[in-house]
């Protein structure tokens, strides 16, 4: 617990938020890739 009676660790929260952002970006890239591959399969072109 901090001096202000708050048990939130801002460094840890910022670190977790950065980790979540990286994971989110990776998942979005993967989904976009899958969608592009589906379009190639349907349209037959890139």
PQR file of N, CA, C, O and H, with PARSE charges and radii, in Angstrom:
ATOM      1  N   UNK A   1       0.846  -1.182   0.000 -0.4000 1.5000
ATOM      2  CA  UNK A   1       0.000   0.000   0.000 -0.0000 2.0000
ATOM      3  C   UNK A   1       0.889   1.243   0.000  0.5500 1.7000
ATOM      4  O   UNK A   1       1.904   1.305   0.695 -0.5500 1.4000
ATOM      5  N   UNK A   2       0.491   2.202  -0.776 -0.4000 1.5000
ATOM      6  CA  UNK A   2       1.257   3.451  -0.887 -0.0000 2.0000
ATOM      7  C   UNK A   2       0.916   4.388   0.260  0.5500 1.7000
ATOM      8  O   UNK A   2       0.033   4.109   1.071 -0.5500 1.4000
ATOM      9  H   UNK A   2      -0.333   2.152  -1.341  0.4000 1.0000
ATOM     10  N   UNK A   3       1.631   5.498   0.312 -0.4000 1.5000
ATOM     11  CA  UNK A   3       1.391   6.502   1.349 -0.0000 2.0000
ATOM     12  C   UNK A   3       0.003   7.116   1.246  0.5500 1.7000
ATOM     13  O   UNK A   3      -0.543   7.585   2.243 -0.5500 1.4000
ATOM     14  H   UNK A   3       2.348   5.724  -0.347  0.4000 1.0000
ATOM     15  N   UNK A   4      -0.574   7.115   0.042 -0.4000 1.5000
ATOM     16  CA  UNK A   4      -1.887   7.729  -0.142 -0.0000 2.0000
ATOM     17  C   UNK A   4      -3.024   6.718   0.033  0.5500 1.7000
ATOM     18  O   UNK A   4      -4.152   6.979  -0.385 -0.5500 1.4000
ATOM     19  H   UNK A   4      -0.130   6.734  -0.769  0.4000 1.0000
ATOM     20  N   UNK A   5      -2.736   5.572   0.645 -0.4000 1.5000
ATOM     21  CA  UNK A   5      -3.706   4.506   0.912 -0.0000 2.0000
ATOM     22  C   UNK A   5      -4.264   3.880  -0.366  0.5500 1.7000
ATOM     23  O   UNK A   5      -5.339   3.279  -0.354 -0.5500 1.4000
ATOM     24  H   UNK A   5      -1.820   5.360   0.984  0.4000 1.0000
ATOM     25  N   UNK A   6      -3.536   4.026  -1.450 -0.4000 1.5000
ATOM     26  CA  UNK A   6      -3.936   3.467  -2.737 -0.0000 2.0000
ATOM     27  C   UNK A   6      -3.009   2.303  -3.038  0.5500 1.7000
ATOM     28  O   UNK A   6      -1.789   2.461  -2.984 -0.5500 1.4000
ATOM     29  H   UNK A   6      -2.664   4.514  -1.460  0.4000 1.0000
ATOM     30  N   UNK A   7      -3.560   1.136  -3.355 -0.4000 1.5000
ATOM     31  CA  UNK A   7      -2.717  -0.020  -3.608 -0.0000 2.0000
ATOM     32  C   UNK A   7      -2.482  -0.272  -5.102  0.5500 1.7000
ATOM     33  O   UNK A   7      -2.074  -1.370  -5.482 -0.5500 1.4000
ATOM     34  H   UNK A   7      -4.551   1.008  -3.400  0.4000 1.0000
ATOM     35  N   UNK A   8      -2.733   0.720  -5.944 -0.4000 1.5000
ATOM     36  CA  UNK A   8      -2.507   0.597  -7.383 -0.0000 2.0000
ATOM     37  C   UNK A   8      -1.052   0.936  -7.690  0.5500 1.7000
ATOM     38  O   UNK A   8      -0.561   2.003  -7.322 -0.5500 1.4000
ATOM     39  H   UNK A   8      -3.064   1.612  -5.635  0.4000 1.0000
ATOM     40  N   UNK A   9      -0.371   0.017  -8.367 -0.4000 1.5000
ATOM     41  CA  UNK A   9       1.013   0.238  -8.786 -0.0000 2.0000
ATOM     42  C   UNK A   9       0.987   0.717 -10.237  0.5500 1.7000
ATOM     43  O   UNK A   9       0.749  -0.071 -11.153 -0.5500 1.4000
ATOM     44  H   UNK A   9      -0.770  -0.849  -8.666  0.4000 1.0000
ATOM     45  N   UNK A  10       1.229   1.996 -10.439 -0.4000 1.5000
ATOM     46  CA  UNK A  10       1.116   2.586 -11.774 -0.0000 2.0000
ATOM     47  C   UNK A  10       2.105   1.968 -12.763  0.5500 1.7000
ATOM     48  O   UNK A  10       1.766   1.794 -13.934 -0.5500 1.4000
ATOM     49  H   UNK A  10       1.422   2.636  -9.695  0.4000 1.0000
ATOM     50  N   UNK A  11       3.308   1.637 -12.324 -0.4000 1.5000
ATOM     51  CA  UNK A  11       4.287   1.017 -13.222 -0.0000 2.0000
ATOM     52  C   UNK A  11       3.791  -0.342 -13.697  0.5500 1.7000
ATOM     53  O   UNK A  11       3.909  -0.675 -14.876 -0.5500 1.4000
ATOM     54  H   UNK A  11       3.583   1.778 -11.374  0.4000 1.0000
ATOM     55  N   UNK A  12       3.237  -1.125 -12.778 -0.4000 1.5000
ATOM     56  CA  UNK A  12       2.705  -2.442 -13.149 -0.0000 2.0000
ATOM     57  C   UNK A  12       1.517  -2.295 -14.083  0.5500 1.7000
ATOM     58  O   UNK A  12       1.411  -3.030 -15.065 -0.5500 1.4000
ATOM     59  H   UNK A  12       3.141  -0.855 -11.820  0.4000 1.0000
ATOM     60  N   UNK A  13       0.628  -1.366 -13.796 -0.4000 1.5000
ATOM     61  CA  UNK A  13      -0.543  -1.148 -14.648 -0.0000 2.0000
ATOM     62  C   UNK A  13      -0.124  -0.707 -16.049  0.5500 1.7000
ATOM     63  O   UNK A  13      -0.696  -1.166 -17.037 -0.5500 1.4000
ATOM     64  H   UNK A  13       0.714  -0.769 -12.998  0.4000 1.0000
ATOM     65  N   UNK A  14       0.858   0.171 -16.142 -0.4000 1.5000
ATOM     66  CA  UNK A  14       1.345   0.623 -17.451 -0.0000 2.0000
ATOM     67  C   UNK A  14       1.988  -0.525 -18.212  0.5500 1.7000
ATOM     68  O   UNK A  14       1.826  -0.641 -19.427 -0.5500 1.4000
ATOM     69  H   UNK A  14       1.323   0.544 -15.339  0.4000 1.0000
ATOM     70  N   UNK A  15       2.716  -1.372 -17.496 -0.4000 1.5000
ATOM     71  CA  UNK A  15       3.347  -2.526 -18.123 -0.0000 2.0000
ATOM     72  C   UNK A  15       2.299  -3.504 -18.647  0.5500 1.7000
ATOM     73  O   UNK A  15       2.423  -4.007 -19.764 -0.5500 1.4000
ATOM     74  H   UNK A  15       2.847  -1.278 -16.510  0.4000 1.0000
ATOM     75  N   UNK A  16       1.280  -3.771 -17.855 -0.4000 1.5000
ATOM     76  CA  UNK A  16       0.203  -4.669 -18.296 -0.0000 2.0000
ATOM     77  C   UNK A  16      -0.554  -4.085 -19.486  0.5500 1.7000
ATOM     78  O   UNK A  16      -0.940  -4.816 -20.398 -0.5500 1.4000
ATOM     79  H   UNK A  16       1.179  -3.362 -16.948  0.4000 1.0000
ATOM     80  N   UNK A  17      -0.764  -2.779 -19.479 -0.4000 1.5000
ATOM     81  CA  UNK A  17      -1.460  -2.141 -20.588 -0.0000 2.0000
ATOM     82  C   UNK A  17      -0.638  -2.242 -21.874  0.5500 1.7000
ATOM     83  O   UNK A  17      -1.195  -2.491 -22.943 -0.5500 1.4000
ATOM     84  H   UNK A  17      -0.450  -2.185 -18.738  0.4000 1.0000
ATOM     85  N   UNK A  18       0.666  -2.054 -21.782 -0.4000 1.5000
ATOM     86  CA  UNK A  18       1.535  -2.177 -22.958 -0.0000 2.0000
ATOM     87  C   UNK A  18       1.530  -3.610 -23.478  0.5500 1.7000
ATOM     88  O   UNK A  18       1.489  -3.831 -24.688 -0.5500 1.4000
ATOM     89  H   UNK A  18       1.119  -1.852 -20.913  0.4000 1.0000
ATOM     90  N   UNK A  19       1.572  -4.573 -22.583 -0.4000 1.5000
ATOM     91  CA  UNK A  19       1.519  -5.982 -22.983 -0.0000 2.0000
ATOM     92  C   UNK A  19       0.203  -6.287 -23.690  0.5500 1.7000
ATOM     93  O   UNK A  19       0.194  -6.940 -24.733 -0.5500 1.4000
ATOM     94  H   UNK A  19       1.606  -4.393 -21.600  0.4000 1.0000
ATOM     95  N   UNK A  20      -0.895  -5.820 -23.131 -0.4000 1.5000
ATOM     96  CA  UNK A  20      -2.202  -6.042 -23.747 -0.0000 2.0000
ATOM     97  C   UNK A  20      -2.295  -5.387 -25.115  0.5500 1.7000
ATOM     98  O   UNK A  20      -2.896  -5.951 -26.029 -0.5500 1.4000
ATOM     99  H   UNK A  20      -0.887  -5.289 -22.283  0.4000 1.0000
ATOM    100  N   UNK A  21      -1.712  -4.212 -25.267 -0.4000 1.5000
ATOM    101  CA  UNK A  21      -1.727  -3.525 -26.557 -0.0000 2.0000
ATOM    102  C   UNK A  21      -0.953  -4.311 -27.600  0.5500 1.7000
ATOM    103  O   UNK A  21      -1.393  -4.428 -28.743 -0.5500 1.4000
ATOM    104  H   UNK A  21      -1.224  -3.755 -24.524  0.4000 1.0000
ATOM    105  N   UNK A  22       0.192  -4.848 -27.218 -0.4000 1.5000
ATOM    106  CA  UNK A  22       0.977  -5.670 -28.148 -0.0000 2.0000
ATOM    107  C   UNK A  22       0.215  -6.923 -28.560  0.5500 1.7000
ATOM    108  O   UNK A  22       0.196  -7.281 -29.738 -0.5500 1.4000
ATOM    109  H   UNK A  22       0.550  -4.753 -26.289  0.4000 1.0000
ATOM    110  N   UNK A  23      -0.408  -7.585 -27.603 -0.4000 1.5000
ATOM    111  CA  UNK A  23      -1.193  -8.777 -27.919 -0.0000 2.0000
ATOM    112  C   UNK A  23      -2.371  -8.433 -28.834  0.5500 1.7000
ATOM    113  O   UNK A  23      -2.646  -9.150 -29.795 -0.5500 1.4000
ATOM    114  H   UNK A  23      -0.393  -7.294 -26.646  0.4000 1.0000
ATOM    115  N   UNK A  24      -3.055  -7.347 -28.535 -0.4000 1.5000
ATOM    116  CA  UNK A  24      -4.186  -6.907 -29.354 -0.0000 2.0000
ATOM    117  C   UNK A  24      -3.740  -6.650 -30.788  0.5500 1.7000
ATOM    118  O   UNK A  24      -4.392  -7.096 -31.733 -0.5500 1.4000
ATOM    119  H   UNK A  24      -2.832  -6.764 -27.753  0.4000 1.0000
ATOM    120  N   UNK A  25      -2.629  -5.931 -30.952 -0.4000 1.5000
ATOM    121  CA  UNK A  25      -2.126  -5.637 -32.294 -0.0000 2.0000
ATOM    122  C   UNK A  25      -1.765  -6.916 -33.046  0.5500 1.7000
ATOM    123  O   UNK A  25      -2.029  -7.026 -34.243 -0.5500 1.4000
ATOM    124  H   UNK A  25      -2.100  -5.569 -30.185  0.4000 1.0000
ATOM    125  N   UNK A  26      -1.172  -7.872 -32.360 -0.4000 1.5000
ATOM    126  CA  UNK A  26      -0.821  -9.141 -32.998 -0.0000 2.0000
ATOM    127  C   UNK A  26      -2.071  -9.886 -33.438  0.5500 1.7000
ATOM    128  O   UNK A  26      -2.105 -10.442 -34.536 -0.5500 1.4000
ATOM    129  H   UNK A  26      -0.957  -7.784 -31.388  0.4000 1.0000
ATOM    130  N   UNK A  27      -3.094  -9.905 -32.599 -0.4000 1.5000
ATOM    131  CA  UNK A  27      -4.336 -10.587 -32.957 -0.0000 2.0000
ATOM    132  C   UNK A  27      -5.030  -9.903 -34.132  0.5500 1.7000
ATOM    133  O   UNK A  27      -5.564 -10.575 -35.015 -0.5500 1.4000
ATOM    134  H   UNK A  27      -3.066  -9.453 -31.707  0.4000 1.0000
ATOM    135  N   UNK A  28      -5.025  -8.591 -34.145 -0.4000 1.5000
ATOM    136  CA  UNK A  28      -5.644  -7.864 -35.252 -0.0000 2.0000
ATOM    137  C   UNK A  28      -4.912  -8.165 -36.559  0.5500 1.7000
ATOM    138  O   UNK A  28      -5.550  -8.361 -37.594 -0.5500 1.4000
ATOM    139  H   UNK A  28      -4.591  -8.046 -33.427  0.4000 1.0000
ATOM    140  N   UNK A  29      -3.592  -8.202 -36.520 -0.4000 1.5000
ATOM    141  CA  UNK A  29      -2.823  -8.537 -37.718 -0.0000 2.0000
ATOM    142  C   UNK A  29      -3.145  -9.946 -38.193  0.5500 1.7000
ATOM    143  O   UNK A  29      -3.270 -10.178 -39.395 -0.5500 1.4000
ATOM    144  H   UNK A  29      -3.074  -8.043 -35.679  0.4000 1.0000
ATOM    145  N   UNK A  30      -3.278 -10.881 -37.273 -0.4000 1.5000
ATOM    146  CA  UNK A  30      -3.598 -12.265 -37.636 -0.0000 2.0000
ATOM    147  C   UNK A  30      -4.979 -12.354 -38.275  0.5500 1.7000
ATOM    148  O   UNK A  30      -5.148 -13.036 -39.285 -0.5500 1.4000
ATOM    149  H   UNK A  30      -3.176 -10.692 -36.296  0.4000 1.0000
ATOM    150  N   UNK A  31      -5.959 -11.679 -37.705 -0.4000 1.5000
ATOM    151  CA  UNK A  31      -7.311 -11.696 -38.266 -0.0000 2.0000
ATOM    152  C   UNK A  31      -7.314 -11.053 -39.644  0.5500 1.7000
ATOM    153  O   UNK A  31      -7.962 -11.560 -40.560 -0.5500 1.4000
ATOM    154  H   UNK A  31      -5.822 -11.125 -36.884  0.4000 1.0000
ATOM    155  N   UNK A  32      -6.605  -9.951 -39.805 -0.4000 1.5000
ATOM    156  CA  UNK A  32      -6.524  -9.303 -41.119 -0.0000 2.0000
ATOM    157  C   UNK A  32      -5.888 -10.227 -42.151  0.5500 1.7000
ATOM    158  O   UNK A  32      -6.318 -10.268 -43.304 -0.5500 1.4000
ATOM    159  H   UNK A  32      -6.078  -9.539 -39.061  0.4000 1.0000
ATOM    160  N   UNK A  33      -4.876 -10.958 -41.740 -0.4000 1.5000
ATOM    161  CA  UNK A  33      -4.232 -11.913 -42.646 -0.0000 2.0000
ATOM    162  C   UNK A  33      -5.215 -13.007 -43.054  0.5500 1.7000
ATOM    163  O   UNK A  33      -5.291 -13.370 -44.228 -0.5500 1.4000
ATOM    164  H   UNK A  33      -4.526 -10.925 -40.804  0.4000 1.0000
ATOM    165  N   UNK A  34      -5.955 -13.525 -42.101 -0.4000 1.5000
ATOM    166  CA  UNK A  34      -6.933 -14.571 -42.400 -0.0000 2.0000
ATOM    167  C   UNK A  34      -8.003 -14.057 -43.364  0.5500 1.7000
ATOM    168  O   UNK A  34      -8.406 -14.771 -44.282 -0.5500 1.4000
ATOM    169  H   UNK A  34      -5.893 -13.230 -41.148  0.4000 1.0000
ATOM    170  N   UNK A  35      -8.456 -12.839 -43.163 -0.4000 1.5000
ATOM    171  CA  UNK A  35      -9.462 -12.253 -44.052 -0.0000 2.0000
ATOM    172  C   UNK A  35      -8.896 -12.088 -45.454  0.5500 1.7000
ATOM    173  O   UNK A  35      -9.578 -12.378 -46.437 -0.5500 1.4000
ATOM    174  H   UNK A  35      -8.129 -12.259 -42.417  0.4000 1.0000
ATOM    175  N   UNK A  36      -7.640 -11.618 -45.554 -0.4000 1.5000
ATOM    176  CA  UNK A  36      -7.017 -11.481 -46.877 -0.0000 2.0000
ATOM    177  C   UNK A  36      -6.919 -12.827 -47.575  0.5500 1.7000
ATOM    178  O   UNK A  36      -7.159 -12.922 -48.778 -0.5500 1.4000
ATOM    179  H   UNK A  36      -7.087 -11.382 -44.756  0.4000 1.0000
ATOM    180  N   UNK A  37      -6.566 -13.873 -46.827 -0.4000 1.5000
ATOM    181  CA  UNK A  37      -6.449 -15.206 -47.418 -0.0000 2.0000
ATOM    182  C   UNK A  37      -7.817 -15.720 -47.880  0.5500 1.7000
ATOM    183  O   UNK A  37      -7.911 -16.372 -48.920 -0.5500 1.4000
ATOM    184  H   UNK A  37      -6.370 -13.797 -45.849  0.4000 1.0000
ATOM    185  N   UNK A  38      -8.863 -15.435 -47.124 -0.4000 1.5000
ATOM    186  CA  UNK A  38     -10.213 -15.821 -47.545 -0.0000 2.0000
ATOM    187  C   UNK A  38     -10.608 -15.094 -48.831  0.5500 1.7000
ATOM    188  O   UNK A  38     -11.208 -15.688 -49.727 -0.5500 1.4000
ATOM    189  H   UNK A  38      -8.786 -14.906 -46.279  0.4000 1.0000
ATOM    190  N   UNK A  39     -10.270 -13.805 -48.917 -0.4000 1.5000
ATOM    191  CA  UNK A  39     -10.585 -13.043 -50.131 -0.0000 2.0000
ATOM    192  C   UNK A  39      -9.844 -13.590 -51.340  0.5500 1.7000
ATOM    193  O   UNK A  39     -10.398 -13.661 -52.437 -0.5500 1.4000
ATOM    194  H   UNK A  39      -9.782 -13.322 -48.189  0.4000 1.0000
ATOM    195  N   UNK A  40      -8.582 -13.978 -51.134 -0.4000 1.5000
ATOM    196  CA  UNK A  40      -7.804 -14.568 -52.232 -0.0000 2.0000
ATOM    197  C   UNK A  40      -8.469 -15.864 -52.676  0.5500 1.7000
ATOM    198  O   UNK A  40      -8.569 -16.135 -53.873 -0.5500 1.4000
ATOM    199  H   UNK A  40      -8.133 -13.920 -50.243  0.4000 1.0000
ATOM    200  N   UNK A  41      -8.921 -16.661 -51.722 -0.4000 1.5000
ATOM    201  CA  UNK A  41      -9.574 -17.914 -52.061 -0.0000 2.0000
ATOM    202  C   UNK A  41     -10.897 -17.701 -52.782  0.5500 1.7000
ATOM    203  O   UNK A  41     -11.250 -18.483 -53.665 -0.5500 1.4000
ATOM    204  H   UNK A  41      -8.839 -16.441 -50.750  0.4000 1.0000
ATOM    205  N   UNK A  42     -11.619 -16.676 -52.428 -0.4000 1.5000
ATOM    206  CA  UNK A  42     -12.924 -16.416 -53.055 -0.0000 2.0000
ATOM    207  C   UNK A  42     -12.746 -15.733 -54.407  0.5500 1.7000
ATOM    208  O   UNK A  42     -13.335 -16.157 -55.402 -0.5500 1.4000
ATOM    209  H   UNK A  42     -11.333 -16.041 -51.710  0.4000 1.0000
ATOM    210  N   UNK A  43     -11.937 -14.677 -54.445 -0.4000 1.5000
ATOM    211  CA  UNK A  43     -11.743 -13.894 -55.665 -0.0000 2.0000
ATOM    212  C   UNK A  43     -10.742 -14.514 -56.608  0.5500 1.7000
ATOM    213  O   UNK A  43     -10.849 -14.336 -57.821 -0.5500 1.4000
ATOM    214  H   UNK A  43     -11.459 -14.332 -53.637  0.4000 1.0000
ATOM    215  N   UNK A  44      -9.777 -15.232 -56.088 -0.4000 1.5000
ATOM    216  CA  UNK A  44      -8.729 -15.823 -56.918 -0.0000 2.0000
ATOM    217  C   UNK A  44      -7.615 -14.857 -57.273  0.5500 1.7000
ATOM    218  O   UNK A  44      -6.768 -15.160 -58.113 -0.5500 1.4000
ATOM    219  H   UNK A  44      -9.690 -15.376 -55.102  0.4000 1.0000
ATOM    220  N   UNK A  45      -7.613 -13.702 -56.640 -0.4000 1.5000
ATOM    221  CA  UNK A  45      -6.559 -12.719 -56.894 -0.0000 2.0000
ATOM    222  C   UNK A  45      -6.227 -11.973 -55.608  0.5500 1.7000
ATOM    223  O   UNK A  45      -6.971 -12.024 -54.629 -0.5500 1.4000
ATOM    224  H   UNK A  45      -8.300 -13.456 -55.957  0.4000 1.0000
ATOM    225  N   UNK A  46      -5.111 -11.290 -55.635 -0.4000 1.5000
ATOM    226  CA  UNK A  46      -4.644 -10.595 -54.423 -0.0000 2.0000
ATOM    227  C   UNK A  46      -5.182  -9.203 -54.360  0.5500 1.7000
ATOM    228  O   UNK A  46      -4.894  -8.472 -53.413 -0.5500 1.4000
ATOM    229  H   UNK A  46      -4.507 -11.249 -56.430  0.4000 1.0000
TER
END
